[in-house]
Amino acid sequence: MSFLNVVEIESALMGLASAYPNISKLLTLPYFTAEGRQSHALVVGTGTSCPKTGVLVISGAHAREWGGPDICIDFAADLLEAYTLGTGLVYGGTSYSAGEIKSIVERLDVIVFPDVNPAGRHYSQNSYAMWRKNRNPASSGGQASRIGVDPNRNYDFLWDFNTAFAPGAQAGGTLASADPASDIFHGTAPFSEAETKNVRWLFDQFPHIGWFMDIHSYGGDILHSWGDYANQVTATEKNFTNPAWNGQRGLSGDAYGEFIGACDLAKFADVGNAVSAAITGVRGETYAVAQSFFLPSWGAPYPTSGASDDWAFSRYFSDPSRKKVAAYTMEFNRVHSFFPTWAEMESIILDVDAAYSGPT
Ligand SMILES: [Zn+2]
C-alpha cells in the first residue's frame, strides 16, 4: 500500500458507492479543475423519515498534505462495512459499538469529499512534492512560478484582506496574498476556483449540514473559529460583518476581537476535546484543541482570511436562515512532515478515523 493517487481516490469512491448502494450515494461535483479533472464525494447514510443532520468532511485542499484523502476513504469504508456487518469499530484503544455505528449511519448523513484539489495532488505526487496550491494558470502570465491559487484562502470570509485587516496582519506571512507567486495567493475573487466552488455546492445541496471538518496536515491540532483574530464573547459589534472595523483586524493585543457567542465557543471546545480524546485513545497521540488564530503547532498567532472553517461557520451570521455549522480544521500528524512513511500513515489513519465522536 501507499498513498492513493488522484485516479485511485475517485475510483475508490465509485467502488464504495456500488458496493453499498443502499447506504451510500456517489456525488459528481459540478466544477472541473483548471486541468479538467472532475471530483466526487460520497454520502454515507440511510434513508429515513426522521430529520437528519449532515456532517461534511473534506480533505486534499493542500496538495502536499498527503494522507488526508487516504484518511477519508478509509473512514467511509470502515463505516459502510461495519454498518453492513452489524459490528462496531475498534481503533487501538478507541472503539465504537455496533449501536453507535448504527446511530451514525441512521441519524446522520456523513458526506466525504476526500480530494478537493486533485490537480495539485497530481502535481505534488508526480513533479514537485512540496506543491501546495491548485494548478490554475489564469493569473500566471505564462510563468510557471506564478501558477496556482491556495484553495484555503479563496473562501468568502474576509477575503479582501487588504480592506479587512490591519496592514501589519500580513507580517507573519500566513494571512493571504494577492501575489500569484505566493503559496497563499487567494485568487481573483472569493470562490474564483473550481475547488472551493465544489465545497460551496455541497453546502448548497445539503442545507442540513451542521458539522464540518477540513482535514489538513501537519502539527496535531484540532482548530475551530475564528481564524482572523482572537475571539471575544462580549462585544457583539466587533465582528466580521461590521465594516467599521476594517483595517483593524489581525493583530494581537489591540482593540478588536472577533465576536463569538459563549455557547458556540463552549460547544466548539467540548466537541473538539471529545475528538482529541478519541484520538488519544488509539495510541496516545495528543492533539491540541484551540482557536485557529492561535494555531498551537505554529507557535505564534496565525491569522488567516478566506479559510474554509471560518466561511462555513460564518454563513449563519451572514444569513441566519441557514443552519449554523460547527466548523473545524484538523492538522493531522504530530511529526512535522507532510510525507510520513506509509507505515506511519497507517497509524495516523487509525488516529483520525477514530475521531468520529458521534456529533448530532
Ligand atoms: Zn493545509
Residues whose N, C-alpha, C, O or C-beta is under 5 A from the ligand:
A	BS01	ZN	H62 H216 S217
